[in-house]
Amino acid sequence: MAIPEQIDAESLGDYLEVMTKAIFQAGVSWAMVDKKWPAFRKAFCNFDVHKVADFSGADIERLSQDASILRSPKKIAATVENARTLIALDKEYGGIKEYLHSRSYEDLNKDIQKRFKYMGELNVYYFLFRVKESVPNFDEWIVTIKGEHPRMREMVELANKKSG
C-alpha cells in the first residue's frame, strides 16, 4: 500500500487533489483509493479547479455512476463545492497560501471544517500535513482524536524519515 507523501503544492488543483483524496479515503482502504486514483484524476479533469467548479448536477450524477471511481454522490458533490470554495478563498486572500497562513492551526482547523465539505479534524490534519503546512506534533495531537489511526501515523513517520 502506498503511504501518501507530502507535496509542494503549486496550484489550486494540487490542494483540491489532496483534499479530495482525504475525503474519499475516509472509511475506505487507502490502497483501494490509491488504486483508483488515476480514474479520479480523469473524472475530475486532473483537478483543474475551474473545470470542477463548473460541474453541474448532471456531472455529479454521471460520476456517481462511474465504476472506475468510488461512487459516492455526496463526496463527489463535496469535491465540486470544495473547488468553488478554494477559488473563492484564493481570490479573497490573494492566494490560498495566504489563507492557510492567516490564522493559528486551531483556528484554521475550525475554519476549514466550516468552509469545506467532509473535512473533519483528521482530514484537516492530513490535508495540511500533505501540503507541508504547519501542524501540531503528531504524537501530542493524535491523543486528542478518538480511535486508532495507524495509517496517519505511518504517513507522518515516513515524512519524518525523509526529512530527518
C-alpha positions in Angstrom: 0.0 0.0 0.0 1.3 3.4 -0.9 1.5 5.8 2.0 0.7 9.4 0.8 3.8 11.6 0.7 4.0 15.4 1.3 3.9 17.5 -1.8 4.9 21.0 -2.8 1.5 22.4 -3.8 1.9 24.6 -6.9 -1.7 25.2 -7.9 -5.2 25.2 -6.5 -5.6 21.9 -8.2 -2.9 20.4 -6.1 -4.8 21.5 -3.0 -8.1 20.2 -4.4 -6.5 16.8 -5.2 -5.1 16.3 -1.7 -8.3 17.4 -0.1 -10.4 15.1 -2.3 -8.1 12.2 -1.6 -8.6 12.8 2.2 -12.4 12.8 1.7 -12.6 9.7 -0.4 -10.1 7.8 1.9 -12.3 8.3 4.9 -13.8 5.0 5.9 -12.2 3.2 3.0 -8.9 1.4 2.4 -6.2 3.8 1.4 -4.9 1.1 -1.0 -8.3 1.0 -2.8 -8.4 4.7 -3.2 -4.8 4.7 -4.4 -5.6 2.0 -7.0 -8.5 4.0 -8.4 -6.7 7.4 -8.2 -5.8 7.6 -11.9 -9.5 7.3 -12.7 -10.3 10.0 -10.1 -7.8 12.3 -11.9 -9.6 11.7 -15.2 -13.0 12.1 -13.7 -12.1 15.4 -12.1 -10.3 16.9 -15.1 -6.9 16.4 -13.4 -8.2 18.5 -10.6 -8.5 21.7 -12.6 -10.4 23.7 -10.0 -12.2 25.9 -12.5 -13.4 22.9 -14.6 -14.5 21.0 -11.4 -16.2 24.1 -10.0 -18.3 24.3 -13.2 -19.6 20.7 -12.8 -23.4 20.5 -12.8 -25.8 18.2 -11.1 -25.7 16.1 -14.3 -21.9 15.8 -14.0 -22.3 14.7 -10.4 -24.9 12.1 -11.4 -22.7 10.9 -14.3 -19.7 10.4 -11.9 -22.0 8.7 -9.4 -22.5 6.0 -12.0 -18.8 5.7 -12.9 -17.5 2.4 -11.6 -13.9 3.4 -12.1 -14.1 5.7 -9.0 -15.8 5.3 -5.7 -19.4 6.2 -6.4 -20.4 8.5 -3.5 -22.7 11.2 -4.8 -22.2 13.2 -1.5 -18.4 13.1 -1.8 -18.4 13.9 -5.5 -20.7 16.9 -4.8 -18.4 17.9 -1.9 -15.4 17.9 -4.4 -17.3 20.3 -6.6 -18.2 22.6 -3.7 -14.7 22.4 -2.4 -13.3 23.5 -5.8 -15.6 26.5 -5.6 -14.5 27.3 -2.1 -10.8 27.1 -3.0 -11.4 29.6 -5.8 -13.3 32.0 -3.5 -10.6 31.8 -0.8 -7.8 32.2 -3.3 -9.5 35.4 -4.6 -10.4 36.7 -1.1 -6.9 36.2 0.4 -4.8 36.9 -2.7 -3.7 33.3 -2.7 -4.5 30.0 -1.0 -1.2 30.0 1.0 -2.2 33.4 2.4 -5.4 31.9 3.6 -3.6 28.9 5.2 -1.2 31.3 6.9 -3.9 33.7 8.1 -4.5 32.0 11.5 -3.3 29.5 14.1 -3.7 25.8 13.4 -6.6 25.5 15.9 -8.5 28.4 14.2 -7.6 27.2 10.7 -8.8 23.7 11.6 -12.2 25.0 12.7 -12.4 27.3 9.6 -11.6 24.6 7.1 -14.2 22.3 8.8 -16.8 25.1 8.5 -16.0 26.2 4.9 -15.2 22.8 3.2 -17.4 19.7 2.9 -16.4 16.5 4.5 -13.4 17.9 6.2 -13.3 16.7 9.7 -10.4 17.0 12.1 -8.5 14.0 10.7 -8.9 15.2 7.2 -7.8 18.7 8.0 -4.6 17.4 9.6 -4.0 15.0 6.7 -4.6 17.9 4.2 -2.3 20.4 5.9 0.4 17.9 6.6 0.4 16.6 3.0 0.8 20.2 1.6 3.6 20.9 4.0 1.7 23.4 6.2 2.3 23.7 9.9 0.5 21.1 12.0 0.9 20.1 15.7 3.3 17.4 16.8 1.6 14.2 15.7 2.1 12.3 19.0 0.6 15.1 21.0 -2.3 15.7 18.6 -3.3 12.1 17.9 -4.2 11.5 21.6 -7.0 14.1 21.2 -8.6 12.1 18.4 -10.8 9.1 19.2 -9.8 5.7 17.8 -6.7 4.3 16.3 -5.2 5.8 13.2 -2.2 3.7 12.2 -2.3 4.9 8.6 -1.9 8.5 9.7 1.0 7.6 11.9 2.7 5.8 9.0 2.3 8.8 6.8 3.9 11.1 9.4 6.7 8.7 10.2 7.5 8.2 6.6 7.7 12.0 6.1 9.9 12.4 9.2 12.3 9.7 8.0 12.7 11.5 4.7 13.2 14.9 6.3 15.4 13.7 9.1 
